[in-house]
Amino acid sequence: MRTSKQVDAYQPSTAAINAYTTQYQSEHLLSATTPPFVPTRVSNLSNTGKALYKEDVEDYKGRLEAYKIEDTKY
């Protein structure tokens, strides 16, 4: 059975990336590079990422419910 994807598998929003970069650079003044941003909440995703995440969650819920129905002994 396929498991639900984690939020970090989807495209983050530009605003979340910019906020992360600004905060990281202000806290690590001597760092030459910034590690890539990894979204941890759905609110950190772009509109496309949110839509894809929602579709996958609905698909996962539907499949899980189908497996539960198949597994139930009547």
PALUM-450623 format. One line per 8 residues: their letters; for each residue x, z, y of N, C-alpha, C, CB. Coordinates in nm, 2 decimals. Atoms other than C-alpha are relative to their C-alpha. Glycine has a CB too. Example, Ala and Ser with C-alpha at 12.3 -4.5 7.8 and 13.67 -1.06 7.14 Angstrom:
AS	0.09,0.00,-0.12,1.23,0.78,-0.45,0.09,0.00,0.12,-0.10,0.12,0.00; -0.09,0.00,-0.11,1.37,0.71,-0.11,-0.08,0.08,0.11,0.04,-0.14,0.05;
***
This chain:
MRTSKQVD	0.08,0.00,-0.12,0.00,0.00,0.00,0.09,0.00,0.12,-0.09,0.12,0.00; -0.08,0.01,-0.12,0.13,-0.09,0.34,-0.03,0.12,0.09,-0.04,-0.13,0.08; 0.02,-0.12,-0.08,0.18,0.21,0.57,-0.01,-0.05,0.15,0.12,0.09,-0.01; 0.02,0.03,-0.14,0.09,0.22,0.94,0.14,-0.01,0.07,-0.09,0.11,0.06; -0.12,0.01,-0.07,0.36,0.10,1.17,0.02,0.11,0.11,0.01,-0.14,0.07; -0.03,-0.10,-0.10,0.53,0.34,1.41,0.00,-0.07,0.14,0.13,0.07,-0.02; 0.00,0.06,-0.14,0.50,0.29,1.79,0.12,-0.07,0.04,-0.03,0.12,0.10; -0.13,0.06,-0.04,0.87,0.21,1.82,0.02,-0.15,-0.05,0.11,0.08,-0.04;
AYQPSTAA	-0.02,0.14,0.06,0.81,-0.12,1.63,-0.06,-0.10,0.10,-0.07,-0.01,-0.13; 0.07,0.09,-0.09,0.62,-0.27,1.93,0.07,-0.01,0.14,-0.14,0.05,0.02; -0.07,0.03,-0.13,0.72,-0.42,2.27,-0.03,0.11,0.10,-0.05,-0.14,0.05; 0.02,-0.10,-0.11,0.77,-0.15,2.54,-0.04,-0.07,0.13,0.12,0.09,0.02; 0.04,0.06,-0.13,0.63,-0.20,2.89,0.13,0.00,0.09,-0.11,0.08,0.07; -0.11,0.00,-0.09,0.87,-0.29,3.17,0.01,0.12,0.08,-0.02,-0.12,0.10; 0.00,-0.13,-0.08,0.76,0.02,3.37,0.07,0.11,-0.08,-0.14,0.03,0.04; -0.06,-0.11,0.08,0.86,0.25,3.08,0.15,-0.02,-0.01,-0.07,0.00,-0.14;
INAYTTQY	-0.14,0.03,0.01,1.19,0.07,3.04,0.07,0.04,0.13,0.03,-0.15,-0.03; -0.06,-0.03,-0.13,1.26,0.10,3.41,0.01,0.15,0.03,-0.07,-0.07,0.12; 0.00,-0.15,-0.02,1.17,0.47,3.43,0.11,0.06,-0.09,-0.14,0.06,-0.03; -0.10,-0.06,0.09,1.39,0.54,3.13,0.14,-0.03,0.05,-0.02,-0.06,-0.15; -0.13,0.04,-0.05,1.68,0.35,3.27,0.04,0.08,0.12,0.01,-0.15,0.03; -0.02,-0.08,-0.12,1.65,0.52,3.61,0.04,0.14,-0.03,-0.12,-0.01,0.09; -0.03,-0.14,0.04,1.64,0.86,3.45,0.13,0.02,-0.07,-0.12,0.06,-0.09; -0.12,-0.01,0.07,1.92,0.80,3.21,0.12,-0.02,0.09,0.01,-0.11,-0.11;
QSEHLLSA	-0.11,0.03,-0.09,2.15,0.66,3.48,0.02,0.12,0.10,-0.02,-0.12,0.08; -0.02,-0.11,-0.09,2.08,0.96,3.71,0.05,0.12,-0.07,-0.14,0.04,0.06; -0.05,-0.12,0.07,2.16,1.21,3.43,0.14,-0.03,-0.06,-0.10,0.02,-0.12; -0.13,0.04,0.05,2.47,1.02,3.30,0.07,-0.09,0.09,-0.02,-0.07,-0.14; -0.06,0.08,-0.11,2.65,0.91,3.61,0.13,-0.08,-0.05,0.04,0.09,0.11; -0.12,0.06,0.05,2.97,0.82,3.42,-0.01,-0.10,-0.11,0.10,0.10,-0.04; 0.02,0.09,0.11,2.81,0.61,3.15,-0.01,-0.14,0.06,-0.13,0.04,-0.07; -0.01,0.14,-0.04,2.88,0.24,3.18,-0.12,-0.08,-0.06,0.13,-0.07,-0.05;
TTPPFVPT	0.11,0.07,0.06,2.59,0.14,2.95,-0.12,0.09,-0.02,0.04,-0.07,-0.13; 0.12,-0.08,0.03,2.24,0.26,2.89,-0.05,-0.04,-0.14,-0.11,-0.02,0.11; 0.05,0.03,0.13,2.11,0.29,2.53,-0.14,-0.07,0.01,-0.01,0.12,-0.09; 0.13,0.07,-0.01,1.81,0.07,2.46,-0.12,0.10,-0.01,-0.02,-0.10,-0.12; 0.11,-0.08,-0.01,1.47,0.22,2.53,-0.08,-0.01,-0.13,-0.09,-0.03,0.12; 0.08,0.01,0.12,1.26,0.31,2.22,-0.13,0.08,0.03,0.07,0.07,-0.12; 0.13,-0.07,-0.04,0.89,0.38,2.29,-0.04,0.10,-0.11,-0.11,-0.11,0.01; 0.05,-0.11,0.09,0.75,0.70,2.14,-0.15,0.02,0.01,0.08,0.13,0.03;
RVSNLSNT	0.14,-0.01,-0.02,0.40,0.68,2.27,-0.07,-0.13,0.02,-0.03,0.10,0.12; 0.08,0.13,-0.02,0.13,0.41,2.28,0.00,-0.03,0.15,-0.14,0.01,-0.05; 0.00,0.03,-0.14,0.13,0.45,2.66,0.13,-0.06,0.05,-0.02,0.13,0.08; -0.13,0.06,-0.04,0.49,0.33,2.67,0.00,-0.15,-0.04,0.12,0.07,-0.07; 0.00,0.14,0.05,0.39,-0.01,2.52,-0.06,-0.09,0.11,-0.08,-0.01,-0.12; 0.06,0.10,-0.09,0.32,-0.33,2.71,-0.14,-0.03,-0.05,0.09,-0.13,-0.01; 0.13,0.03,0.04,-0.03,-0.47,2.70,-0.01,-0.07,-0.13,-0.07,-0.08,0.11; -0.01,0.08,0.12,0.07,-0.71,2.43,0.03,0.10,-0.12,0.11,-0.10,0.00;
GKALYKED	-0.04,-0.10,0.11,0.23,-0.42,2.23,-0.12,0.09,-0.03,0.11,0.08,0.05; 0.11,-0.09,0.03,-0.08,-0.20,2.27,-0.11,-0.08,-0.08,-0.07,0.04,0.14; 0.10,0.08,0.07,-0.31,-0.48,2.15,0.04,-0.02,-0.15,-0.02,-0.14,0.07; -0.05,0.02,0.13,-0.09,-0.55,1.85,0.00,0.13,-0.08,0.14,-0.06,0.00; 0.00,-0.13,0.07,-0.06,-0.18,1.77,-0.15,0.04,-0.04,0.05,0.11,0.10; 0.14,-0.03,0.03,-0.44,-0.14,1.79,-0.05,-0.08,-0.11,-0.09,-0.03,0.13; 0.04,0.09,0.11,-0.50,-0.44,1.56,0.06,0.06,-0.13,0.05,-0.14,0.02; -0.06,-0.05,0.12,-0.25,-0.30,1.31,-0.06,0.14,-0.05,0.15,0.02,0.02;
VEDYKGRL	0.06,-0.13,0.04,-0.40,0.05,1.32,-0.14,-0.02,-0.06,-0.02,0.09,0.12; 0.13,0.03,0.06,-0.75,-0.09,1.26,0.01,-0.06,-0.14,-0.08,-0.10,0.10; -0.02,0.06,0.14,-0.62,-0.30,0.97,0.04,0.11,-0.10,0.11,-0.11,0.01; -0.04,-0.10,0.08,-0.45,0.00,0.83,-0.12,0.09,-0.04,0.11,0.09,0.07; 0.12,-0.08,0.03,-0.77,0.21,0.86,-0.09,-0.07,-0.10,-0.07,0.04,0.13; 0.08,0.08,0.09,-0.97,-0.06,0.69,0.05,-0.01,-0.14,-0.02,-0.14,0.05; -0.06,0.00,0.14,-0.73,-0.09,0.40,0.00,0.13,-0.06,0.15,-0.05,0.01; 0.00,-0.13,0.05,-0.71,0.28,0.36,-0.14,0.04,-0.05,0.05,0.11,0.10;
EAYKIEDT	0.14,-0.03,0.04,-1.09,0.31,0.35,-0.03,-0.08,-0.13,-0.10,-0.04,0.11; 0.02,0.09,0.12,-1.10,0.02,0.09,0.06,0.07,-0.12,0.05,-0.14,0.02; -0.07,-0.06,0.11,-0.85,0.20,-0.13,-0.07,0.13,-0.04,0.14,0.04,0.03; 0.08,-0.13,0.03,-1.05,0.53,-0.10,-0.13,-0.04,-0.08,-0.04,0.07,0.13; 0.12,0.05,0.07,-1.37,0.34,-0.21,0.03,-0.04,-0.14,-0.07,-0.11,0.08; -0.04,0.04,0.13,-1.19,0.18,-0.50,0.03,0.11,-0.09,0.11,-0.10,0.01; -0.05,-0.11,0.08,-1.05,0.51,-0.61,-0.11,0.10,-0.04,0.11,0.07,0.08; 0.11,-0.10,0.03,-1.38,0.70,-0.60,-0.07,-0.04,-0.13,-0.10,0.00,0.12;
KY	0.07,0.02,0.13,-1.54,0.75,-0.94,-0.14,0.04,0.03,0.07,0.08,-0.11; 0.15,-0.03,-0.02,-1.92,0.72,-0.92,-0.06,0.04,-0.13,-0.07,-0.12,0.06;
***
